[in-house]
Amino acid sequence: MLSFLAVGQQENDKVPEEEWKNGGKATLLFNQASFSEWASGGQNSVSLSFHAEYDLNYANNGWSWDTKFLGDFGLTKLSGTKFLRKTNDRFDLQSFLGKKFSNYWSYSTVFGVKTQFARGYQYAEDNDGNETRSLKTHFFSPVYIQLGVGLYWKKSKNLWVNIAPFTQRLTLVSRKFTMDLAEGVEYFGVRKGDNHRFELGASLNALYKFSPFENITLEQRLGLYADYLDKAKNIDLDYQVTTEMKVNDYISTNLILQLVYDDNAVQGLQVREVFGVGVQMEF
């Protein structure tokens, strides 16, 4: 379920053996829809979404240390509704340490933290038809902390696979969400009255990025996790496709499609789709 940054440099990359590198980009996406006397109906809406990513890399004598941060946050306001609603919310930090033993393979150790920035709510209506909301998540509840060791294969910086057959995952939550759970009900896999869940399993993470046409970039990320201790055949899935169509150095059109399956969170397939025209800045 987590995205892992590539480790090690092959000779074709022509990167000096000892070098720090850093850089990233930020994108602001805006969407707006307005209707007036529209025969087929429609609902006015305004949404704003922010995406940021940053990389910090070091390589020396076959050792590599790569850290990557991914952040997304978005809000939307629909006419006739009482509350702002989130469209995006992701905090994903990965740190990867590896030692090369061939041109394409490295021993790997991966550490990751995944959570959200802001509170998340479940929306409903009361008996009078008024919109209500109940708190479902907040910052660091839940938070997923993952540590794994294994092997890493890298054809290039845009094509790699990390396999970690020994991966620990710790889910931490606030007890405020578990104290009043009904018997047999769990909160992101955490039982009543507890504040954590420990898992030991295997993970696989991969990335493939390419440009099918000029000024168009397609990036695919895949994350799989199986828990040896509980329902090993029930594999968690996190698959994301990001398409960026660059208009110029500052304007781009972005389409994000993400599929997530984790039965500890939701009993079903989660789907997220974001599309918009945005302003992008690289640094």
C-alpha positions in Angstrom: 0.0 0.0 0.0 3.0 2.3 0.2 5.1 3.8 -2.6 8.8 3.2 -2.4 11.6 5.3 -3.9 14.2 3.7 -6.0 17.6 2.9 -4.5 21.1 2.7 -6.0 22.3 4.0 -9.3 23.2 1.9 -12.3 26.2 2.9 -14.4 24.1 4.2 -17.3 22.7 6.9 -15.1 26.1 8.5 -14.9 25.6 9.9 -11.4 28.7 10.6 -9.3 29.3 8.1 -6.6 29.1 10.7 -3.8 26.4 13.2 -4.3 23.4 14.7 -2.6 20.4 15.5 -4.7 17.1 17.1 -3.9 14.1 18.5 -5.7 10.4 18.4 -6.1 7.3 20.0 -7.5 4.0 21.5 -6.3 0.8 21.6 -8.2 -2.4 23.6 -7.5 -5.6 22.3 -9.3 -8.8 24.2 -9.5 -12.3 23.0 -10.6 -15.5 25.0 -10.9 -19.0 24.3 -12.2 -21.9 26.7 -12.4 -25.5 26.2 -13.7 -28.3 28.7 -14.2 -31.7 27.5 -15.5 -30.0 24.4 -16.9 -32.8 22.1 -18.2 -31.0 18.9 -17.3 -30.1 20.1 -13.8 -26.8 20.5 -12.1 -25.2 21.6 -8.8 -22.8 24.5 -8.5 -19.5 23.5 -7.0 -16.0 24.8 -6.4 -13.0 22.7 -5.5 -9.3 23.3 -4.9 -6.6 20.6 -4.7 -2.9 20.8 -3.8 -0.2 18.2 -4.6 3.4 18.3 -3.5 6.3 15.9 -3.8 9.9 16.2 -2.7 12.9 13.9 -3.0 16.2 13.8 -1.0 18.8 11.3 -2.3 22.4 10.4 -1.4 24.7 7.8 -3.1 28.2 6.7 -2.2 30.3 3.6 -2.8 27.3 1.4 -3.7 25.2 2.7 -0.8 22.0 4.7 -1.4 19.7 6.5 0.9 16.5 7.9 -0.7 13.7 9.7 1.0 10.5 10.8 -0.8 7.5 12.8 0.5 4.1 12.8 -1.2 1.3 15.1 0.0 -2.2 15.8 -1.3 -5.0 17.9 0.1 -8.2 19.1 -1.5 -11.5 20.7 -0.5 -14.8 21.1 -2.4 -17.9 23.2 -1.7 -21.3 22.2 -3.2 -24.1 24.6 -3.3 -26.9 23.8 -0.8 -24.5 21.9 1.5 -23.5 23.1 5.0 -20.0 21.8 5.2 -16.8 21.8 3.1 -15.8 18.3 2.1 -12.4 16.8 1.5 -11.6 15.5 -2.0 -7.9 14.6 -1.3 -5.9 14.0 1.9 -2.6 12.1 1.9 0.6 12.2 3.9 3.1 9.7 2.6 6.8 9.6 3.7 9.2 6.9 2.5 12.8 6.4 3.4 14.9 3.7 1.7 18.4 2.4 2.5 20.1 0.0 0.1 23.4 -1.6 -0.8 24.0 -2.7 -4.4 25.4 -6.2 -5.2 24.9 -6.1 -9.0 24.0 -3.7 -11.7 20.3 -4.1 -11.2 19.9 -5.6 -7.7 20.3 -4.1 -4.2 19.7 -5.3 -0.6 17.0 -3.0 0.8 15.6 -1.7 4.0 12.4 0.5 3.8 10.7 2.7 6.3 7.4 4.4 5.6 4.8 6.5 7.3 1.3 7.1 5.9 -1.5 9.1 7.3 -3.7 12.2 6.6 -3.4 15.9 7.3 -6.9 16.8 8.5 -10.1 15.4 10.1 -12.3 13.2 8.0 -16.1 13.0 8.5 -19.0 10.8 7.6 -22.0 12.8 6.3 -25.6 12.0 6.8 -29.0 13.8 7.4 -31.1 14.0 10.6 -34.8 13.4 10.8 -35.5 16.9 9.7 -33.3 16.6 6.6 -30.5 18.7 7.9 -27.0 17.8 7.0 -24.9 16.3 9.8 -21.4 14.9 10.1 -19.6 12.6 12.5 -15.8 12.4 13.0 -14.2 9.4 11.4 -10.5 10.1 11.2 -7.9 12.8 12.1 -4.2 13.4 11.8 -2.3 10.3 12.9 -5.5 8.3 13.5 -5.0 6.1 11.7 -1.3 6.2 10.9 0.5 3.3 9.2 4.2 2.7 10.1 5.9 0.1 8.0 9.5 -1.4 8.1 10.7 -4.0 5.7 13.8 -5.8 4.5 14.3 -7.5 1.1 15.6 -7.0 -2.4 15.3 -4.2 -4.9 15.5 -4.5 -8.7 16.0 -1.4 -10.8 16.1 -1.2 -14.6 16.1 2.7 -14.5 14.8 5.4 -12.3 11.4 5.1 -14.0 11.1 1.3 -13.8 11.8 -0.6 -10.5 10.4 -3.3 -8.2 10.9 -3.7 -4.5 10.2 -7.0 -2.8 10.3 -7.2 1.0 9.3 -10.7 2.3 9.7 -9.6 5.9 7.7 -6.4 6.5 6.3 -5.2 9.8 3.3 -2.8 9.8 2.0 -1.0 12.8 -1.4 0.7 12.7 -1.9 3.4 15.4 -5.2 5.0 16.2 -6.7 7.2 18.9 -8.6 5.3 21.6 -11.5 7.8 21.2 -12.5 5.9 18.1 -12.3 2.4 19.7 -13.6 2.9 23.2 -17.3 2.7 22.2 -17.0 0.1 19.4 -19.6 -2.7 19.5 -18.3 -6.2 20.2 -16.7 -7.7 17.1 -16.4 -4.3 15.3 -13.0 -3.0 14.5 -11.7 0.5 13.6 -9.1 0.1 10.7 -8.4 -3.3 12.1 -7.9 -2.2 15.7 -10.1 -3.9 18.3 -12.3 -2.3 20.9 -10.3 -0.3 23.5 -7.0 -0.8 21.8 -4.9 1.8 20.0 -2.7 -0.3 17.7 -2.6 -3.3 15.4 0.6 -5.2 14.6 1.1 -7.1 11.3 4.0 -9.1 10.0 3.9 -10.0 6.3 5.3 -9.4 2.9 5.1 -6.3 0.6 5.7 -5.6 -3.1 6.0 -2.1 -4.5 6.7 -1.1 -8.1 6.8 2.0 -10.3 6.7 2.4 -14.1 6.8 5.9 -15.6 6.9 6.7 -19.3 5.8 9.3 -21.9 3.5 7.8 -24.5 3.3 11.1 -26.4 5.2 14.4 -26.3 4.3 16.5 -23.2 2.3 13.6 -21.7 3.7 11.6 -18.8 2.0 8.4 -17.4 3.1 7.1 -14.0 1.9 3.9 -12.4 2.5 2.9 -8.8 1.6 -0.5 -7.3 1.7 -1.5 -3.7 0.7 -5.0 -2.3 0.8 -6.3 1.3 -0.1 -9.6 2.8 -0.2 -10.3 6.5 1.2 -13.6 7.6 -0.6 -13.5 10.9 -4.1 -12.9 9.7 -5.8 -13.8 6.4 -2.6 -14.1 4.4 -4.5 -14.7 1.2 -6.4 -11.4 1.7 -3.9 -9.0 -0.1 -4.1 -5.2 0.4 -3.9 -3.3 -2.8 -2.9 0.3 -3.6 -2.7 1.1 -7.3 -2.5 4.6 -8.7 -2.2 6.0 -12.2 -1.2 9.6 -12.7 -1.4 11.3 -16.1 0.1 14.7 -16.6 -0.5 16.6 -19.8 1.9 19.6 -19.8 0.7 22.7 -21.6 3.8 24.8 -20.8 6.4 25.3 -18.0 3.7 26.4 -15.5 0.3 25.0 -16.7 -0.6 21.3 -16.7 -3.7 19.1 -16.8 -3.7 16.2 -14.3 -5.7 13.1 -14.0 -5.3 10.8 -11.0 -7.0 7.4 -10.6 -6.4 5.4 -7.4 -7.8 2.0 -6.5 -7.4 0.8 -2.9 -8.5 -2.4 -1.2 -8.0 -2.9 2.5 -10.8 -4.7 4.3 -9.6 -3.4 7.6 -10.7 0.1 6.4 -13.6 -0.5 4.1 -15.3 -3.7 3.0 -15.0 -3.1 -0.7 -12.9 -1.4 -3.3 -12.1 2.3 -2.8 -11.9 4.4 -5.9 -10.5 8.0 -6.1 -10.5 10.1 -9.3 -9.2 13.7 -9.5 -9.1 15.8 -12.7 -8.2 19.4 -13.1 -6.1 22.1 -14.7 -3.4 23.4 -12.5 -0.4 25.7 -12.0 2.8 23.7 -11.4 6.1 24.8 -9.9 9.3 22.8 -9.8 12.0 23.3 -7.2 
